[in-house]
């Protein structure tokens, strides 16, 4: 399956791509399903409800999942919703007790009672399950359908999920792109036979469905949204919502770094502080429900923007073409990881979120710096390898502790991995494909308490007050 750069990088709102963006997308998909249902208008007094299962239930309050469901049922789109509009929209819904989907009858809906948190076992296919139900005035079930939010804002039905997890049949047609690859091995082989870089192959694949100008404009839009998020974050002040009383720190640290200057001998290591502050700025915005870009998820949204900003601000000769190379290369690696393992913290822990983001950022930076395809693959492997086993254990179910600082460390690891890979010739012991498979297996072995349920790790050993 071809995964576009615009699938990997999607503009949305915080705090979570799987718990916030995904439920909004699922609501729109359920409406589309109802629009295709014959005879729906014959039913009277229709009421809609949504049951959240697994991780969506256990950390749904902290991730604003119930609010996201409400916004989605009101017709809000993650890439178009203004975060400032959320509070008045919620007040409007509470007063109305109804939603008014386009092309459908008015549906009764109470945001307090019709979003149901199921704290029992997760649905069998994935930890992030949602059951949408439509009943008539007599309580009879009119329709019921399950969606899974599988990370990064991707939403699938049960049939779609099973299809994505089945081994591809040898007779299945290859994706209709000139350079189809679903593994790092295939990517390197195609690069060698074509003489093209990973970014060049990815760009030509994207141009099969859009013009080159549209692809370039889309990538510029994605980076613009990332950069704007950093700029908002370094101006933010105050306490993040949710009850942990976590203070925004990025703005204060940024001002200190400005006073010290970008180059401050003998403290050259402060470049790590710049990386950290860029990443924290994004994830503080995410934690506050602001506009972010999934990269590849909201919980890991700070790593890639931080490393791109580092490239532009601290690397001599950096330019916009380098940014395009960076994001194209990073998305190629992200697509491989998603195809063969997971980017969902609820499925494989934070190794699938910050670990994947760090691998993508390492590859992107290596590509932007002129690294070979082999060095790029090596950079991604180094970064991912050193996130293996990382759990997802957000305190209070909030995407704040340890998530914000974890993005800063993921960015530092990405730059270190790219630098180390470029010191070599691309040959290395552990292939990226092997590392990705190890991450998948580690995720399967990991206890559910460490996979975005807030039932283990820091979430139970640190008092949330």
C-alpha positions as CSV (number, residue, x, y, z in Angstrom):
1,X,0.0,0.0,0.0
2,X,1.4,3.4,-1.0
3,X,1.4,5.9,1.9
4,X,1.7,9.5,0.8
5,X,3.8,12.2,2.4
6,X,0.4,13.8,3.0
7,X,-0.9,10.7,4.8
8,X,2.1,10.7,7.1
9,X,2.0,14.5,7.8
10,X,-1.6,15.7,8.5
11,X,-2.6,19.0,10.0
12,X,-4.9,18.6,13.0
13,X,-5.4,19.6,16.6
14,X,-4.0,18.3,19.9
15,X,-3.5,16.5,22.1
16,X,-3.6,13.1,20.2
17,X,-3.8,11.9,16.6
18,X,-5.2,8.6,17.7
19,X,-7.4,9.8,20.5
20,X,-8.5,13.3,19.1
21,X,-8.0,13.4,15.4
22,X,-9.0,9.8,14.8
23,X,-12.4,10.0,16.5
24,X,-13.3,13.1,14.6
25,X,-12.4,11.3,11.3
26,X,-14.4,8.2,12.4
27,X,-17.5,10.3,13.1
28,X,-17.3,11.7,9.6
29,X,-17.0,8.2,8.2
30,X,-20.0,7.0,10.1
31,X,-22.1,9.8,8.7
32,X,-20.9,8.8,5.2
33,X,-22.1,5.3,6.0
34,X,-25.5,6.5,7.1
35,X,-25.9,8.6,4.0
36,X,-25.7,5.5,1.9
37,X,-28.3,3.6,4.0
38,X,-31.7,3.3,2.3
39,X,-34.8,4.0,4.3
40,X,-33.1,5.9,7.1
41,X,-35.7,8.7,6.9
42,X,-38.5,6.3,7.8
43,X,-37.1,6.0,11.4
44,X,-38.3,8.5,14.0
45,X,-36.5,10.0,16.9
46,X,-33.0,8.9,16.0
47,X,-30.3,9.0,18.6
48,X,-26.6,8.5,18.1
49,X,-24.1,7.2,20.7
50,X,-20.4,6.3,20.7
51,X,-18.7,3.7,22.9
52,X,-15.0,4.1,23.5
53,X,-13.0,0.9,24.1
54,X,-9.5,0.0,25.3
55,X,-7.0,2.8,25.4
56,X,-9.6,5.3,24.0
57,X,-11.5,4.7,27.2
58,X,-8.7,4.5,29.7
59,X,-7.0,7.7,28.6
60,X,-9.9,9.3,26.8
61,X,-10.6,12.0,29.3
62,X,-6.9,13.1,29.4
63,X,-6.7,13.0,25.6
64,X,-10.0,14.9,25.1
65,X,-11.5,11.9,23.2
66,X,-15.0,12.6,24.4
67,X,-14.7,16.2,23.2
68,X,-13.3,15.0,19.9
69,X,-16.2,12.7,19.3
70,X,-18.6,15.6,20.0
71,X,-16.8,17.9,17.6
72,X,-16.7,15.2,14.9
73,X,-20.4,14.6,15.2
74,X,-20.9,18.4,14.8
75,X,-19.1,18.2,11.5
76,X,-15.7,19.6,12.5
77,X,-12.7,18.5,10.5
78,X,-9.3,18.2,12.2
79,X,-7.4,20.1,9.5
80,X,-9.9,23.0,9.4
81,X,-11.0,23.4,13.0
82,X,-9.8,26.5,14.8
83,X,-8.9,25.6,18.4
84,X,-10.4,28.8,19.6
85,X,-13.8,27.6,18.3
86,X,-13.8,24.4,20.4
87,X,-15.2,25.9,23.7
88,X,-18.1,27.8,22.1
89,X,-19.0,24.7,19.9
90,X,-19.1,22.5,23.0
91,X,-21.4,25.0,24.8
92,X,-23.7,25.1,21.7
93,X,-23.9,21.3,21.6
94,X,-24.7,21.0,25.3
95,X,-27.5,23.5,24.9
96,X,-29.0,21.9,21.8
97,X,-28.8,18.2,22.7
98,X,-28.8,17.5,19.0
99,X,-26.4,17.3,16.0
100,X,-27.3,18.4,12.5
101,X,-25.3,16.3,10.0
102,X,-25.5,17.5,6.4
103,X,-27.7,15.2,4.3
104,X,-29.1,13.3,7.3
105,X,-32.0,13.7,9.8
106,X,-31.4,15.6,13.0
107,X,-29.9,13.2,15.6
108,X,-30.4,13.4,19.3
109,X,-27.1,13.4,21.2
110,X,-26.1,14.3,24.7
111,X,-22.4,14.8,25.1
112,X,-22.5,13.6,28.7
113,X,-24.4,10.4,28.4
114,X,-24.0,9.4,24.7
115,X,-20.2,9.1,24.8
116,X,-19.7,5.9,26.8
117,X,-16.3,4.8,28.3
118,X,-16.0,1.0,28.3
119,X,-13.3,0.1,30.8
120,X,-13.5,-3.6,30.1
121,X,-11.3,-5.6,27.7
122,X,-10.4,-3.9,24.5
123,X,-12.0,-5.0,21.2
124,X,-10.0,-7.9,19.8
125,X,-8.4,-6.2,16.8
126,X,-6.8,-3.0,18.2
127,X,-6.6,-1.1,21.5
128,X,-8.3,2.0,20.0
129,X,-11.8,0.8,19.1
130,X,-15.0,2.9,18.8
131,X,-18.5,1.6,18.3
132,X,-21.0,4.0,16.7
133,X,-24.7,3.2,17.3
134,X,-27.9,4.7,15.9
135,X,-31.2,3.9,17.6
136,X,-34.7,5.0,17.0
137,X,-37.3,6.4,19.5
138,X,-38.2,2.9,20.6
139,X,-34.6,2.0,21.4
140,X,-34.4,-0.4,18.4
141,X,-30.9,-0.6,16.9
142,X,-30.9,1.0,13.4
143,X,-27.1,0.7,12.7
144,X,-24.0,-0.2,14.5
145,X,-20.4,0.0,13.2
146,X,-16.9,-0.3,14.6
147,X,-13.9,1.8,13.7
148,X,-10.3,1.6,14.9
149,X,-8.0,4.6,15.3
150,X,-4.7,3.0,14.5
151,X,-2.3,5.9,15.1
152,X,-1.4,9.1,13.2
153,X,-5.0,10.0,12.6
154,X,-5.5,6.9,10.4
155,X,-9.0,5.3,10.9
156,X,-10.0,1.9,9.5
157,X,-13.1,-0.4,9.7
158,X,-12.8,-3.9,10.9
159,X,-12.5,-5.2,7.3
160,X,-9.9,-2.6,6.4
161,X,-7.9,-3.4,9.5
162,X,-7.8,-7.1,8.7
163,X,-6.8,-6.4,5.2
164,X,-3.9,-4.1,6.2
165,X,-2.6,-6.8,8.6
166,X,-2.8,-9.7,6.2
167,X,0.3,-10.7,4.4
168,X,0.1,-9.3,0.8
169,X,-0.7,-12.0,-1.8
170,X,2.0,-12.5,-4.4
171,X,-0.6,-11.9,-7.1
172,X,-1.6,-8.5,-5.7
173,X,-0.8,-5.7,-8.1
174,X,2.0,-3.3,-7.1
175,X,1.0,0.2,-6.2
176,X,0.6,2.4,-9.2
177,X,3.8,4.4,-8.6
178,X,7.1,4.2,-10.4
179,X,9.1,3.2,-7.3
180,X,6.9,1.0,-5.1
181,X,8.6,-0.1,-1.9
182,X,7.2,-1.3,1.4
183,X,10.5,-2.2,3.0
184,X,13.9,-0.6,3.4
185,X,15.5,-3.4,1.4
186,X,13.2,-2.7,-1.6
187,X,13.9,1.0,-1.2
188,X,17.6,0.6,-1.3
189,X,17.4,-1.8,-4.3
190,X,15.2,0.6,-6.2
191,X,17.6,3.5,-5.4
192,X,20.6,1.5,-6.6
193,X,18.9,0.5,-9.9
194,X,17.5,3.9,-10.6
195,X,20.4,6.0,-9.4
196,X,17.9,8.2,-7.5
197,X,17.9,9.3,-3.9
198,X,15.1,8.3,-1.6
199,X,13.6,11.8,-1.7
200,X,13.7,11.8,-5.5
201,X,11.9,8.4,-5.7
202,X,9.3,9.5,-3.1
203,X,8.7,12.8,-5.1
204,X,8.1,10.9,-8.3
205,X,5.7,8.6,-6.6
206,X,3.8,11.6,-5.2
207,X,3.6,13.1,-8.7
208,X,1.5,10.2,-9.9
209,X,-1.6,11.7,-8.3
210,X,-0.6,15.4,-8.2
211,X,1.4,17.8,-10.3
212,X,5.0,18.6,-9.2
213,X,3.9,22.1,-8.3
214,X,1.0,20.7,-6.1
215,X,3.4,18.3,-4.3
216,X,5.9,21.1,-3.6
217,X,3.1,23.5,-2.5
218,X,1.7,20.8,-0.2
219,X,5.1,20.1,1.4
220,X,5.6,23.8,1.9
221,X,2.2,24.0,3.6
222,X,3.1,21.2,5.9
223,X,6.4,22.8,6.9
224,X,4.7,26.1,7.3
225,X,2.2,24.6,9.8
226,X,5.1,22.9,11.7
227,X,7.1,26.1,11.8
228,X,4.1,28.1,12.9
229,X,3.5,25.7,15.7
230,X,7.0,26.1,17.0
231,X,6.6,29.9,16.8
232,X,3.4,29.8,18.8
233,X,4.9,27.4,21.3
234,X,7.9,29.6,22.1
235,X,5.6,32.5,22.9
236,X,3.2,30.4,25.0
237,X,2.9,31.0,28.8
238,X,1.0,29.6,31.7
239,X,-0.2,26.3,32.9
240,X,-1.3,23.5,30.6
241,X,-4.9,22.2,31.0
242,X,-5.7,18.9,32.6
243,X,-5.0,19.2,36.3
244,X,-1.3,18.2,36.4
245,X,-0.4,21.9,36.7
246,X,2.5,21.5,34.2
247,X,4.0,24.8,33.3
248,X,4.9,25.8,29.8
249,X,8.7,26.0,29.7
250,X,9.6,26.4,26.0
251,X,9.1,30.2,25.9
252,X,11.3,30.9,29.0
253,X,14.1,28.6,27.7
254,X,13.9,30.1,24.3
255,X,14.4,33.6,25.7
256,X,17.4,32.4,27.7
257,X,19.0,30.9,24.6
258,X,18.4,34.1,22.6
259,X,20.3,36.1,25.3
260,X,23.2,33.6,25.2
261,X,23.4,33.5,21.4
262,X,23.3,30.6,19.0
263,X,27.0,30.1,19.3
264,X,28.3,30.3,22.9
265,X,31.8,28.8,23.3
266,X,32.8,26.8,25.2
267,X,29.2,25.6,25.5
268,X,28.6,24.3,22.0
269,X,26.5,21.5,23.5
270,X,23.7,24.1,23.9
271,X,22.7,23.2,20.3
272,X,20.9,20.3,22.1
273,X,19.0,22.9,24.1
274,X,17.8,24.6,20.8
275,X,16.6,21.2,19.6
276,X,14.9,20.6,22.9
277,X,13.1,23.9,23.0
278,X,11.8,23.6,19.5
279,X,10.4,20.1,20.2
280,X,8.9,21.2,23.6
281,X,7.3,24.2,22.0
282,X,5.4,22.0,19.6
283,X,4.3,19.5,22.2
284,X,3.2,22.2,24.7
285,X,1.0,23.5,21.9
286,X,-0.3,19.9,21.3
287,X,-0.9,19.4,25.0
288,X,-2.9,22.6,25.0
289,X,-5.1,21.4,22.2
290,X,-3.5,23.7,19.6
291,X,-2.9,23.1,15.9
292,X,-0.1,20.6,15.1
293,X,1.0,18.3,12.4
294,X,1.0,14.6,13.0
295,X,4.6,13.6,12.5
296,X,3.8,10.7,12.5
297,X,1.5,11.2,15.5
298,X,0.5,14.1,17.7
299,X,2.2,12.6,20.7
300,X,5.5,12.6,18.7
301,X,4.7,15.8,16.8
302,X,7.7,17.8,18.1
303,X,10.6,15.7,16.9
304,X,10.6,16.3,13.2
305,X,9.8,20.0,13.3
306,X,12.6,20.5,15.9
307,X,15.2,18.8,13.7
308,X,14.0,20.7,10.5
309,X,14.2,23.9,12.4
310,X,17.7,22.9,13.7
311,X,18.7,22.3,10.1
312,X,17.5,25.7,9.0
313,X,18.8,27.7,11.9
314,X,22.1,26.0,12.7
315,X,23.4,24.3,9.5
316,X,25.3,26.5,7.0
317,X,23.8,26.3,3.5
318,X,20.4,25.0,4.6
319,X,17.6,25.9,2.2
320,X,14.0,25.2,1.2
321,X,15.1,22.4,-1.1
322,X,16.7,20.7,1.8
323,X,13.5,21.0,3.8
324,X,11.6,19.2,0.9
325,X,14.3,16.5,0.8
326,X,14.0,16.2,4.6
327,X,10.2,15.7,4.6
328,X,10.1,13.4,1.6
329,X,12.8,11.2,3.0
330,X,11.2,11.2,6.5
331,X,7.8,10.2,5.1
332,X,9.3,7.4,3.1
333,X,10.7,5.9,6.4
334,X,7.5,6.6,8.2
335,X,5.5,4.7,5.5
336,X,7.8,1.7,5.8
337,X,7.4,1.6,9.6
338,X,3.7,2.0,9.4
339,X,3.4,-0.8,6.8
340,X,5.5,-3.3,8.7
341,X,4.9,-2.4,12.4
342,X,2.9,0.4,14.0
343,X,3.1,4.1,14.9
344,X,0.4,3.7,17.6
345,X,1.4,4.0,21.2
346,X,-1.7,2.0,22.1
347,X,-0.4,-0.9,20.0
348,X,3.4,-0.9,20.5
349,X,4.1,1.7,23.1
350,X,6.1,5.0,22.6
351,X,8.7,3.2,20.6
352,X,6.1,3.4,17.8
353,X,5.6,7.1,18.3
354,X,8.7,9.0,19.4
355,X,10.9,6.1,18.2
356,X,9.4,6.3,14.7
357,X,9.5,10.1,14.7
358,X,13.2,10.0,15.7
359,X,14.0,7.5,13.0
360,X,12.2,9.6,10.4
361,X,13.9,12.8,11.5
362,X,17.3,11.1,11.5
363,X,16.7,9.9,7.9
364,X,15.4,13.3,6.8
365,X,18.3,15.2,8.2
366,X,20.8,12.7,6.7
367,X,19.1,13.2,3.3
368,X,19.1,17.0,3.6
369,X,22.8,16.9,4.4
370,X,23.5,14.9,1.3
371,X,23.8,11.5,2.8
372,X,23.6,8.4,0.5
373,X,20.6,6.2,0.6
374,X,22.6,3.6,2.6
375,X,23.6,6.3,5.2
376,X,19.9,7.4,5.4
377,X,18.8,3.9,6.1
378,X,21.5,3.5,8.7
379,X,20.5,6.8,10.4
380,X,16.9,5.7,10.7
381,X,18.0,2.3,12.1
382,X,20.3,3.9,14.7
383,X,17.6,6.2,16.0
384,X,14.9,3.5,16.1
385,X,17.1,0.9,17.7
386,X,17.8,3.2,20.7
387,X,14.1,3.7,21.3
388,X,13.2,-0.1,21.4
389,X,11.1,-1.1,24.3
390,X,10.0,2.5,25.2
391,X,6.7,2.4,27.0
392,X,3.7,4.8,26.6
393,X,2.7,5.6,30.2
394,X,1.3,9.2,30.3
395,X,0.6,10.4,33.8
396,X,-3.1,11.2,34.3
397,X,-3.8,10.1,30.7
398,X,-2.5,13.5,29.5
399,X,0.0,14.0,26.7
400,X,2.3,16.0,28.9
401,X,4.5,14.0,31.2
402,X,6.8,12.4,30.0
403,X,5.6,13.1,26.5
404,X,6.9,16.7,26.1
405,X,10.4,16.1,27.3
406,X,10.5,12.7,25.4
407,X,10.1,14.6,22.1
408,X,13.1,16.7,23.0
409,X,15.2,13.6,23.6
410,X,13.9,12.0,20.4
411,X,15.1,15.1,18.5
412,X,18.6,14.9,20.1
413,X,18.8,11.2,19.3
414,X,17.8,11.9,15.7
415,X,20.6,14.4,15.1
416,X,23.1,12.2,16.8
417,X,22.0,9.2,14.7
418,X,22.3,11.2,11.4
419,X,25.7,12.5,12.4
420,X,27.0,9.0,13.3
421,X,25.6,7.5,10.1
422,X,27.3,10.2,8.0
423,X,30.6,9.4,9.6
424,X,30.4,5.9,8.1
425,X,29.8,4.5,4.6
426,X,26.3,3.2,5.2
427,X,27.3,-0.4,6.0
428,X,26.1,-1.6,9.4
429,X,25.2,-4.7,11.3
430,X,21.4,-4.3,12.0
431,X,19.2,-3.6,8.9
432,X,16.4,-1.1,9.3
433,X,13.8,-3.8,8.4
434,X,15.1,-6.0,11.2
435,X,14.9,-3.2,13.6
436,X,11.3,-2.4,12.6
437,X,10.3,-6.1,13.0
438,X,12.0,-6.1,16.4
439,X,9.9,-3.1,17.4
440,X,6.7,-4.9,16.2
441,X,7.5,-8.0,18.2
442,X,8.5,-6.0,21.3
443,X,5.1,-4.2,21.1
444,X,3.3,-7.5,21.0
445,X,5.2,-8.7,24.1
446,X,4.7,-5.5,25.9
447,X,2.0,-5.5,28.6
448,X,-1.1,-3.5,28.0
449,X,-0.4,-1.4,31.1
450,X,2.5,0.1,29.1
451,X,0.5,0.9,26.0
452,X,-1.3,4.2,26.5
453,X,-3.7,3.0,29.2
454,X,-2.0,4.9,32.1
455,X,-2.2,1.6,34.1
456,X,1.5,1.1,34.5
457,X,4.9,2.8,34.6
458,X,5.2,6.5,35.5
459,X,1.4,6.7,35.3
460,X,1.0,4.7,38.5
461,X,4.3,5.4,40.3
462,X,4.0,9.2,40.2
463,X,1.0,10.8,42.0
464,X,-1.0,12.9,39.6
465,X,-2.2,15.9,41.6
